[in-house]
Amino acid sequence: MIRCIAVDDEPLALEIITDFAKKIPFLQLVGTFENAAEALRFLQEERVDLLFLDIKMPDITGIQFMKSLKYPPMVVFTTAYGEYALEGFDLEVVDYLLKPVPFERFLRAATKALELQTMSQQKNNDNNNNHVNDYIFIKTEYKIIKINLEDILFIEALKDYTKIYTPFQPVLTLRSLKSFETRLPSDKFIRVHRSYVVSLNKINSVEKNTVMIANQSIPISDGYREKFYDVINRNS
């Protein structure tokens, strides 16, 4: 079950989301809010897995609101303005829905959120049970290769590919960086930038906003800096 809330300054939009959510058995709509302040108070007190968030609101945009959250839940943007789509996907939201939203499109977004939640829960279960594989299989070109996790230095998202760096040679794959972040053990790998996941064991040094791994300089972006330093400080 996915616990979700909706934030939109238009009451009619909230009514539509409420109606749609009732038709999806794995969604539990636990709150609707016409302003971000009320939603923030609820998020601080209750567990929320998914946020249906309007972008263009009077006091604060949905994008600004999402960026203000230290650890935001999964987010589906809902808006009548298509020009925000690129920035929305840069923030790695689950989906971006243009109003008026048909039920079929809403269901597809909810299903994507369920898939992400399921993968995350499976990863946590594997970590807790110490059953995490120490290798992954990667499809590259016309073959599938095995890569040991201990050999991964860092992973970089390119335009159409993701590149896995090892001491031997880089490997290109069409698999997204987000899928690697979900599959890899969180005690060994961490996201430092929207384009980079790094191996904690391979970090040589950290200076200002940069991680050094095997003579490679990797930037730490604003959106990932706080979580990264939380992990570093816990292990220092």
C-alpha positions in Angstrom: 0.0 0.0 0.0 1.3 3.4 -1.0 0.4 6.3 1.4 0.0 9.4 -0.6 -1.2 13.0 -0.4 -2.1 15.7 -3.0 -1.2 19.3 -2.9 -3.0 21.7 -5.4 -4.5 25.2 -5.0 -7.5 24.1 -7.2 -10.2 22.3 -5.2 -11.5 20.6 -8.4 -8.0 19.1 -9.1 -8.0 17.7 -5.6 -11.4 16.2 -6.1 -10.3 14.5 -9.3 -7.2 13.0 -7.6 -9.3 11.8 -4.7 -11.8 10.1 -7.1 -8.9 8.5 -9.1 -7.1 7.3 -6.0 -10.2 5.5 -4.7 -10.2 3.4 -7.9 -6.7 2.2 -7.4 -6.4 -0.5 -4.7 -2.8 0.0 -3.8 -3.2 3.8 -3.2 -4.2 5.2 0.2 -4.9 8.9 -0.1 -4.3 10.1 3.5 -4.6 13.9 2.9 -5.3 16.7 0.4 -4.0 20.2 0.8 -4.7 23.5 -1.0 -1.4 25.1 0.2 2.2 23.9 0.8 2.4 25.0 4.4 -0.4 22.6 5.5 1.2 19.8 3.5 4.6 20.5 5.1 3.2 20.2 8.6 1.6 16.9 7.6 4.8 15.5 6.1 6.7 16.4 9.3 4.3 14.3 11.4 3.1 11.4 9.1 4.7 8.9 6.8 4.0 9.7 3.2 5.3 7.5 0.3 4.0 9.5 -2.6 3.2 13.2 -3.2 0.9 14.4 -6.1 2.1 17.9 -6.4 0.9 20.9 -8.4 3.7 23.1 -9.8 2.1 26.5 -10.2 0.8 27.6 -6.9 0.4 31.1 -5.4 3.0 31.3 -2.7 5.6 28.6 -3.7 6.0 26.5 -6.8 5.8 22.7 -6.5 9.4 22.5 -7.6 10.5 24.9 -4.9 8.5 23.0 -2.3 10.1 19.7 -3.4 13.6 21.2 -3.2 12.8 22.5 0.4 12.2 18.9 1.7 15.2 17.3 3.2 14.1 13.8 2.3 11.2 14.1 -0.1 8.9 11.2 -0.8 8.3 10.0 -4.4 6.8 12.9 -6.4 4.3 13.0 -9.3 4.0 16.5 -10.7 0.5 17.6 -11.9 0.3 20.8 -13.9 -1.4 22.5 -16.8 2.0 23.9 -17.9 4.2 21.7 -20.1 7.2 24.0 -19.9 8.2 22.7 -16.5 8.6 19.1 -17.7 12.3 19.1 -18.3 13.1 20.6 -14.8 10.7 18.1 -13.3 12.5 15.1 -14.8 15.9 16.6 -13.8 14.6 16.3 -10.2 13.9 12.6 -11.0 10.2 12.7 -10.1 8.2 9.5 -10.7 6.1 11.1 -13.4 4.8 14.4 -14.9 1.1 14.7 -15.6 -0.5 17.4 -17.7 -3.9 18.6 -16.8 -6.6 17.6 -17.5 -5.3 14.2 -16.4 -7.1 11.1 -17.8 -7.5 8.2 -15.4 -5.4 5.9 -17.6 -2.5 8.3 -17.3 -2.9 8.7 -13.6 -3.0 4.9 -13.2 0.2 4.6 -15.1 2.0 7.1 -12.9 0.7 5.3 -9.7 1.9 2.0 -11.1 5.4 3.4 -11.7 5.5 4.6 -8.1 4.4 1.1 -6.9 7.3 -0.5 -9.0 9.8 1.9 -7.4 8.5 1.3 -3.9 8.6 -2.5 -4.5 12.2 -2.3 -5.7 13.2 -0.2 -2.8 11.6 -2.5 -0.2 13.2 -5.5 -1.8 16.6 -3.8 -1.7 16.1 -3.0 2.0 15.0 -6.6 2.8 18.1 -7.9 1.0 20.3 -5.6 3.0 18.7 -6.5 6.3 19.0 -10.2 5.5 22.6 -10.0 4.3 21.5 -11.7 1.0 22.8 -9.0 -1.3 24.7 -10.4 -4.3 28.2 -9.2 -4.6 27.9 -8.9 -8.3 25.5 -7.6 -11.0 24.9 -8.7 -14.6 24.9 -6.0 -17.2 23.6 -6.1 -20.8 26.1 -4.3 -23.1 26.0 -4.4 -26.8 25.2 -8.0 -27.8 26.3 -9.8 -24.6 25.7 -9.9 -20.8 28.7 -9.5 -18.6 29.2 -10.0 -14.8 30.7 -7.2 -12.8 31.8 -7.6 -9.2 30.5 -4.8 -6.9 34.0 -4.5 -5.4 35.4 -3.6 -8.8 33.0 -0.7 -9.4 34.7 2.7 -8.9 31.7 4.9 -9.9 28.9 5.1 -12.4 28.2 8.0 -14.7 24.9 8.9 -16.5 25.5 10.0 -20.1 23.0 11.3 -22.7 21.8 7.9 -23.9 23.9 5.5 -21.9 25.2 4.8 -18.4 28.9 4.1 -18.0 30.3 1.8 -15.2 33.9 2.6 -14.4 36.1 -0.3 -13.1 39.9 -0.6 -12.8 39.9 -2.6 -16.0 37.7 -0.9 -18.6 34.4 1.1 -18.6 31.2 -0.7 -19.5 28.4 1.1 -21.4 24.8 0.0 -20.9 21.3 1.4 -21.6 20.2 0.8 -18.0 19.4 4.1 -16.2 21.5 5.5 -13.4 18.3 5.4 -11.2 18.0 1.7 -11.6 21.6 1.2 -10.4 20.9 3.4 -7.4 18.0 1.3 -6.5 19.8 -2.1 -7.0 23.1 -1.4 -5.4 23.5 -1.7 -1.6 23.1 1.7 0.1 25.9 1.0 2.6 28.4 0.7 -0.3 27.2 3.1 -2.9 25.8 6.6 -2.8 24.4 9.2 -5.2 26.5 12.4 -5.2 25.1 14.1 -8.3 22.3 13.6 -10.8 24.9 12.1 -13.1 27.1 10.1 -10.6 26.8 7.2 -8.2 30.1 6.4 -6.4 31.5 3.5 -4.4 32.1 4.6 -0.8 35.0 2.1 -0.5 36.8 3.7 -3.5 36.8 7.3 -2.3 40.3 8.5 -1.9 39.5 12.0 -0.6 36.7 14.6 -0.3 37.5 18.3 -0.8 34.9 21.1 -0.9 32.4 19.9 -3.5 34.4 17.2 -5.1 35.1 13.4 -4.6 38.3 11.9 -5.8 38.3 8.3 -7.0 41.2 6.8 -8.9 42.5 10.3 -10.0 39.0 11.2 -11.2 37.3 14.3 -9.9 33.6 13.8 -9.4 31.3 16.8 -8.4 29.0 16.7 -5.4 25.8 18.7 -6.3 23.6 20.7 -3.9 20.8 18.2 -4.0 22.9 15.3 -2.7 25.5 17.1 -0.6 23.7 17.0 2.8 22.9 13.3 2.6 26.4 12.5 1.4 28.1 14.3 4.3 25.7 12.7 6.7 27.0 9.3 5.6 30.6 10.4 5.6 30.3 11.9 9.1 28.7 8.7 10.4 31.7 6.8 9.3 34.4 9.2 10.4 
